[in-house]
Amino acid sequence: MKKLISVLLALFTLLSVCIISAGARETYIDNYYYGTGDPYYLNYPTKDEIIAKARELDIDLSYTDGYAQDYSLDPADYRIGRLDDGTYTQALNVLNFYRYVAGLPCDVEIDEDYNKLAQTGMLVNAANGTLSHYPDQPEGMSDEMYQLGKRGTSTCNIAWNMGSLPLSFQNGWMDDSNASNIDRAGHRRWILNPMMKYTGFGEVGDFTAMYSLDRSREGRFAGDYIAWPAPNTPLDLFVGSLITVSLGAAYDDPVANNITVEIRSETQGKSWTVNSGSKDAAFYVDTGSYGIDRCIICKVADFTADDTLHIRITGITKNGVEAPIEYTANLFSLSTIETDRKTIMTKPSWGADFNVSASSLLSKAPKVRWRSADPATCGIWFYKDRPVYYGLDEGRTTITVYSGGAYTDVDVIIRNSKFLLGDADGDEDISILDVTVAQRSLAKIAVPLFCDYVFDINEDDEVDTLDVTLLQRWLSGLPANTKIGTSMQSPFTL
């Protein structure tokens, strides 16, 4: 509790100190943001060390958060509840993993006072049904509980509808590329605050929180800057592709109009030059009180494949002398995803299912997702867990299948044809070749095309060896489904 009181007093003092002389402010800010005592620097891990750390921490982004004590949103009996130890461990390990990759000290610990603040804050938000740092008092809640919760919401990273605390980090706080946060990336900067030593977590229903304002780490951060992505960064952790560089104490206050960021992607073979006049890229300079107070922010593209980014920032100074930052970020995935086909053929508003396998060092049950390369001409919806493509009558498009930081493209051929029942290879003829194509695909052997949507011969909503047997019988003149060889109607309705 002493740490909490000192932090809140420090914040109040900071607001007061901002109105006095610049010299006093500079001294105080340096101490407040960067600490005092022996200096410490960033220690960037290698790719192999990051992989080893992921295994050591045993992170599971698919973890289902749980409670040791249930919360209550009943106005007659509000109870904040408490998360179980497994949930605290997973959330803390995710936090420390991000810090490890960034080269920061990754020994942040749980503080029970901070847990209570975060948990009570989320009870207040859940009772109101609204995510807010400054919530109203819920009906029936005591003044004492409300004031504690209000302190929690105002001192935490908070999120709604992320699915869990681990996913709040991945898809919310460390992403920060959405319109509400991109101009300051405050959540990310709190997570990468070099002075953090303790934190706490809260969760009530869909509302999640991480205590953010701790600055109790001993020592003085003497690094030049904190960058995300770091020199070696898993794509799984670089959701949103937002680039941030927070400046260390040696740098002068940045002037947005003076700064230029140059980025070169080896994989995409592209270069970008970004500054305050850029129209086709996001560029911001923020000096707000989020972790380290001076941050350069930009986004130029989505980076979704192993890549090497060369980043150079000019127009920043130390004691009035130009002092550019230049570093290389190597992006790699801790996930893999494979499909048994790289090309599929389908009819307008029809679907095409195929075998997909995914694995990840950061998830026990990685989720597979789909997106269209050109959503303006071809969209995706789902029917019985299979993707259905619509909006394109005939032609070719690409869909991306992805999981974590792994992505693979699948070529989709959309055309009107007879689409005969049993025509596995889509050549508008029923032959032994269709049997071979179906057998290979069912054995997860790659085939160029497999029209599985016309191979449910026994019409049981499954494509399996029974369908192969029925086609073999039909080709041999034995009794089978009399519809084989006839045109099919779409089984989907938009």
N, C-alpha and C positions, 0 to 999 in steps of 0.2 A: 504493500500500500504506500510505503514511503516513496518508492519509485514513481508511482502514479501521481502523488501529490507534487513531487518535484517537477515532473514533466508538465503538469497543468500550470504550475506556477511559472515555469520557464516560458510557456506559450503566452501567458498573460504579460510577462515581462517583455517578451519579444514585441508584442503589439505596442507596448509603451515605449520601448527603446526606439522604435521606428520613427518617432517624431522628433528625436533629439539629433545632435550633431552627427554629420556623416562619419567623422573619425571614430566616435564611440560606437556607432552602428557597425562599422567595418570590423572593429575588434570583437564586438559581441557576436556578430554573425559568424565569423570564423570559428570562434570557440563553440558556438551553438551547433553549427552544422558539421564541423569536422573534428570536434573533441579537443582534448588536451593530453599532454603526456608524451610517451614514446611514440614515434611515428610507425605506421604500418602501411603496406602497399598492397596492390592487387597481386594475386597469385593465380595466373591463368592455367587451367588444366588442359592437358592434351585430349584428343579425341578418345584414345584408349582409356585414359583416366576417367573421363566422363562416363564411358560405358561401364567401367568397373564401379563407379560411384552409384550409378542407376541400379546395378545389381545389388550392391551393398544396402542401399536404402529400401529396396523392395517396394518401390512406389507402384500403386495401382490406381490409375485414373478412373477405373471402372468400379472402384470401391463404393459400397453402399453405406452411407453414413448412418450411425446408430446412436442410441441414447442409453446412458446408465440410469438416468432419472427422467421420466416423461415431463414435458412441459404441459401447461394448461392455458388455453385462451378463454376460459370461462370467466367473464367479468366478476362473477361471485367468488372465484377461487383461482386467481392468476398464479401460476407457478412457472419459474424460468426453466426448470429442468437442467440437465447436464449431459453433454455428449459422452460417449463411451471412450475408453482409452485408445481403442483401435482408430477411431475417427481423429482424435487429437494427434496420434502418431502419424497417420497418413498426411494430414494437413501440414504438420510441422516438417515432415520429410520433403514434401513438395516445395515448401518455402525455402528450406535449406539447399535443395537441389538447384533451384534457380540461382541462388546466391553463389553456390559453388561454381556453376558454369560461368557466372559473371566475374569470378576471381575474388569474391568477397569472403570474409569469414562466414563459415556455414555451420556455426555452433549455436544458433539461436535456440532458446529454451522456452518452455511454457511457463507462464506466470498465472497463478490461480486468480489473482485480482483482475488481471486482464481478461481471463476467461469469463469471469462474472460480468464484467462490463460489456463484453461482446455479446454474451448470451442474453443479458437483459435488454440490450439494445435491439436485438432481433425479435425478442418477445414484443417490444413496443411496436416495431414496424409491422410484425405479423398481426398484432391486434388491430392496427389501423388499416391493414391491407395495402400499405403504401411504403415504398422504399424512400427513405428520407434521412439525411444527416441531422435534420432539425424537426423531429416529429411532434405532432400534437399529443396531448395526454389522452390515452384511450379511456373510454367510459368505464368507470368502476375501478380503475387502477389507482393505487395509493400514490400520494405525492412522493414518498420515499422511493418506491420502485420506479416511478416515472423519471425522477431526476437521475437515478442511476442509469436507466436505459438511455436517457437523452445524452448523458455523458458518453455512453458507449457508442451511440450512433455518430457522435461528432468526433470521435477519436479512432474510428475504424475504417478500413476499406470495407464497403458493403456491396452486396449484389443480390439479385433476385432471379430466380428461375434458371439457375445454372446447373442444377441437378445434384451437386454435392460441393463440399469445400474444395477437394482437389480440382474439380472442373471450374470452380470459381477463379482459381489461379490461371488455368490454361486458357479458358475462353473468355474470361472477363478481365481481371485485374492486370495480368501481364500482357494481354492483347492491347487494350486501351486505344484501339484504332477507330472506335465508333465516334460518331459526330459529337457526342456529349463530352468526350474525354480527350480526343486527339490533340487538342490545342495545348495540353499541359501534361498528359500521360501521368497524372498524379498517383494513381494506384501503383503503377509499375515503379515509380520513383520511391515510394514508401517501402516496397518490398526490397528494393536494392539500396536502401538507406544504410550506409556503412556503419553508422553508430548504433544500429539496432542490436540488442542482446536478448531481449525478451519479447514475447508476443502472447496473444491469447486468441481463441476462436469461439464463435457462436453460431448456432443454426437453429432456426425455428421454422418448420415447414420449408418453404422455398426461399427463405431469407437467410443469407450467410454473411459472416463478418470475420475480419482479421484485425486485431488491434495493431495500430500502425505507428503510434507516436513515440515509442520507446527510443531513448538516446543514451542508454546507460552503459554502453560498451566502453571499456577503458582504452586509453590510447588516442592517438590523433591520426585521422585518415590523411595520408600525404600523397595519395595517388593523383595523377594528372586529370583523370576523367574516369567515369563509369559508363561503359557503352553496352547497348543492347541492339543487335546481337553482339555477343562477345567474340573474341578471336576464334573460338570453336563452339558452335552452338547447334544443338539438335533442332531440326525443323519442327519437331513435335512441340517445342517450347516457343517457337517464333510465329505463333498464330497472329494473323493480321499484318505481318511484315512491316510493322512500324519501327523505324530506326530512331533511337534516342541516345544522346551523348550528354551526360551531366558533367559540368566542369568542376574541377577541384579548386581549392582555395588559392592556388598560385595564379589563376586566371583573373583578368579584369572582368567587370560586368560586360556581358556580350551585348552588342548593338545589332539588332536584326538586319538593318539595312546594309551593314558591312559584311555580313556572313554569306558565304557560298559553300554548298555541300556538293561534292562530286562523287558519284557512285558508278562503279563499273561492274557488270555481271559477266563472269566468264561463260556461264552456261547459256544465258540468253544472248550473249554477244552484243549487249547494249550498254550505253553509257547515259547518265543523266546529270544535268547540272541544275541545282535547285537553289533558289534564293527567295527573298521576300517578294520579288516580282513574278514568280512562277505562276502560271495559270493552270498547268496540267499536272501538278504535283502538290502534295501537302507540305507546308513549311511553316514552322512556328519557333519562336524563342520565348521561353517562359521563365520568369524569375520568382514564381510563387513558392510558398513554403511547403514543398513536398519532398521529403528526404533531403537531398542536396538541392539548393534553391535555384540553380541556373542550368537550364536544360535546352539543348537544340534538338528539334523534333522534325522528322520528315518521313514521308512515304511516297515512293515513286512507282512501285509495282508490287505484285504478289510474287513472292519467292516460294515455290512449291516443289523444287527439285534440288538435289545435291548441287551446291553452287559455291563459288568463291566470289565474295564481294570485296572490292577495293574501295575504301571510303576515305575521303580527304575533306577536311573542313578548314577553310581559310577565312580570314577576316576576324580572327580572335587574337587577343593579345595578353602578354604578361608584362606588367609594368610599362604598358604603352608600346611594347615591341611585339611585332607579329610573331605568333607562336602556333602554327598550324598543327592540327591533329591528323595523323594518317595511320590507318591500320587496315588489316585484312580480316574478314570474317569468313570462316569456312563453315558452310551449312551442310549438315548431314542428318540422316534419319535414324531414329532408334526403333523404327517400325518397318515392316515389310508388307507388301500386298501383291498378290498374284491372281491372275485370271487365266482360265484355260483357253480363252480366245481373245485375239486382238481385233477381230472383225466380226460383226454380227449383221444379219439382215432381218428387216422387219417391215411390216406393212404400216401405213399411216394409222396412228392410234392403236397400234398393237404393241405387245411387249416381247422381250427376249431375255430369258433368264440364262445365266451361265455360272459356272463354278468360280467362287471367289474365296481366297483364303488370306487371312491377315494375322499378323503377330506383332507384338510390341514389348520392349523392355519396360515400358511404363504402364502397361495395362494387362490384366489377366483375361479380359474379355473385350478386345478392341472392337469398336464399332466401325462398320463399313458404310460409307456415304457416297452419294452420287451427285454429280452436277453436270449441266450442259455447258459445253464450251461457248455456245452461242444461244443463250436463253431467249433472245429476241426472235429466233426462227424455230427453235426446237426446245420444248420444255420437257420436264420429267415429272410424272406422278407415279404412284405405286398401286398395284393391284395384286393382292395376295403376296406381298413382299417381293414382287418383281417389278422392275422399272418399265414403264410404258412411255413411249415417245410420241409427242403430238406437236402439231404446228407446222410440220414439214410434209407435204404430200409426196414428193419424190426428191431424192438427192442424197447427199452424204453429210454427216455431221460427226462431231466427236463428243463423247461423254468422258468425264474423268471419274474414276473410282478411287477413293482415297480413304486412308485410315491413319490417324496420328500424323506423322510427318512423311508418310509414304503415299505416292500418287502414281497411277498408271492410266493411260489413255486407251479408249476402245473406239475403234472406227465403226460408225453405225451407217449402214446402207438402208435407206427407206425407199421402197418402191411399191407400186401397185402391180400385182401379178396374180396368177391363179392360186398360189399358196395351197397346194393340194395336201390333203391329209396323208401323212406318211412321207412327204417329200423333204427329207432331212437336210439335203444339201441345196435346196432351193432352185434346182435346175428345171423345174416343171415336168419332171419325169420320175416315175417310181421304179427303182431298180435296186440291185444288190448293193450299189454304192451307198444308198441311203441307210442300209443296215450297218455298213462299215462305219459311216460317219457317226451314227448314233452310238454304236458300241464304243468307239474311240472316245467320244465326248463323255459318255457315262463312266468310262474308266479314267477320266480326268487327263486324257491325252489331248494335247492341243490339236484342234482342227481349224481350217480357215473359216468355215461357216457351219453353223448348225442351227437349223430352224426348229428349235425345240417347241415353239408354239404351235407347230403343225404335226407334232409327233406324239401327242397324247391320244394314242389310237384307241385305247379302251375308255377314254373320256372320264378318267377318275381324278383329274387335276394333278396327276403325277406323271412325270416322264421317267420311265424306268425300264428294266429288262423285260417286263411283261409286254410293253409296247413293241420292243424289238422282236420278241417271239411272235406276236400277232402279225407283224409285217412279213416275217419269214414264212409264216403259214400262208399268207395271202399270195406271196410270190411263188409258192409251191402249189397253188391251186387248192389249198385246204381252207376250211371255213374260218373266217375272220370277220372283222368289222366291214360291212358292205360299203361304208363311206370312204374307205381308202381309195385315194386317187381322185376324189371329188373336191371341188373348191370349198374352202372353209369360210365361215363368217367370223367377224371379229368377236372374241369373247369379252371384250372390254366395252364399257359404256362411259363416255365422257360427260 
